[in-house]
Amino acid sequence: MKTRHASKAQESKLAQDLGIKCSANSGAALWAAGDVYGKNILLECKTKMEPSKNITIQKAWLNKIKEEAIMNGKEMYGLAFNFEPGGQNWIAIPQWMLEEYIELKENQ
C-alpha cells in the first residue's frame, strides 16, 4: 500500500468515526490546514506503513497543528496516529484539553 493511500484511508475512517470532515488535498496545499476538521476541532494524522511497536512524535507536528487551529479559529486540536495501516487511532492532545474534558465529565 502506498503512503498516500494509507494516509487517506486513516483520515477518512477517523473523519467518519468522529462525524467530521477530511480536508481537501490535505498536505498538498498551503491553505489546507490539518487533515481532518470539524466545527471546533482540527486534527493532523500520521500513520505507520508497517506494523510497529512505537512511533516518534515530532514537536514540529504538534506546534504546526496548534498554529493551524488558532489561525482557523478551532478551539481543539490534536495529532492522530496509529501503529499500522488501518490500526486503532490514538490522539495526542495538550494536557489542558484533557483537564477540561475530565472536568466536564465529572460535572455531568
N, C-alpha and C positions, 0 to 999 in steps of 0.2 A: 504494500500500500504506500502510495506517495504521501509525503509530508502534508501537502496542501489538502489532500483528500481526508486524511486523518484529522487534521485541524478543523476542517469544515464539518465533519461528522460530529466531533466533540461540541463545537459551537451550536450546531443545530439541535442536538439532543439536550444540551443544557438549556437553551432558549425554550424549547418545548416543555421540558420538565418544570421550568420556573414561570412559564406563561409570559415570557418576554420575547424580544426580537434579536435577530442577528444583524450586525452592522453590514451594510452593503460593501462588498470589496474590502473587508477588514484587512488591515496590514498593508494595503496597496496604495491607499490614498492618504495624503497628509490631513485632510479634513475629517476622515473617518476615525472617530475616537472609539477605542475599545473594540471588543469582538462581539459582545452581547450586551444589550441595554434594555432598560425599562424606564418608566416614568421617573423613578428616583434612584436608579442603580446603573452602574457601568462596570462590566467585568472584562478583564483580559484573560484569554485562555491559552494554556500551554499543555501540549500532550507529548508523551514519550512515544517513540516509534517502535520500540521493542519493550517487552515486559521488563520492569526494573524494580528494584527494592528501594531506590532512592531517586530524588530529583534535587537539583541545585536551583534554588530560587534566587534570582539576581535582584539586588536592591533597586537597580535601574528599572526593572519591570514594575515594581511596587510604586516607585516615585512617578513613573510615566502614567500609570492608571489613575493615581491620585490627582495629578495635574490635569489630566484629560477630564476627569469627573468634575473638578472645580470649574474648569473652563466651560463645561457643558451644563452646569447647574444641577449636577447629580449629587444627592446627599450621601449615598452609599456607593462603595466601590470595593473591588477585591480582585484577587488573582485566582482563577480556577485552574486546577491542574489535575492530571491523573498519572498513573504509573504504567499504563499500557493503552494502546488504542482501544476505545470502547469501554475502558475501565471506569470504575467509580470516580466521580469528580470530587475533589476536595477544594475548599475555598479558604484562602488566606485573606484575613481582614485585619484592620487595625484593632488594637485592644479596646479602644474607646467604643467601637461599634459593638463588640461583644458585650461590654458593660451595659450599654443601652438596651441590648436585646434581653439580657438577664433581668434587668430592672423591669422591663416591660412584661416579661413572662411571670415574674414573681408578684407583680401587682395586678394580675388579672383575676 
